[in-house]
Amino acid sequence: MTAALQGTEYEEIFAIRDGHLEVIARSQNPAGAVSGFAPPGDIHRVRNSGQTVAVSMHVYGTDITRVGSSIRRLYDLPVR
């Protein structure tokens, strides 16, 4: 789960398809917005899309040291 706490965050969610990353969802998340996803749909990229500081919180509902996560994983694949 990702929650936007301050500012506005732009989020893209990706899927691996035929050797590339494909954007399957995009959203503008203002303060108070919450989004949830689970593997294999946990590949996402966020950026500040507003004029002020953006703050978000990511909450994991499992032991990611055991089941893994896309956090800090490098995907050296083209994006389409």
Residue, then its C-alpha position, 0 to 999 in steps of 0.5 A: m500500500t502507498a499513501a500520499l501524505q503531503g503534496t501530489e505524487y505521480e505514480e506509474i505501475f508496470a508489468i513485464r511483458d515480452g522482455h520490456l516494462e509496460v505501463i499498465a496504470r498511471s495516477q495522480n495521487p493527492a494528499g489522502a490518496v491510497s493505492g494498493f498492489a501486490p506481486p507481480g504488480d508491485i513494480h512502480r515508479v513515483r515522482n513529485s508532480g506538484q510544486t511543493v514537497a511530496v511525502s508518501m508512505h509505503v506499507y508492506g503487509t508481509d515479511i519482504t525479506r522472505v517473499g521479496s519486493s521490487i524495492r531497490r530492484l533494478y529493471d534494465l529493460p526498455v519501457r514501452 
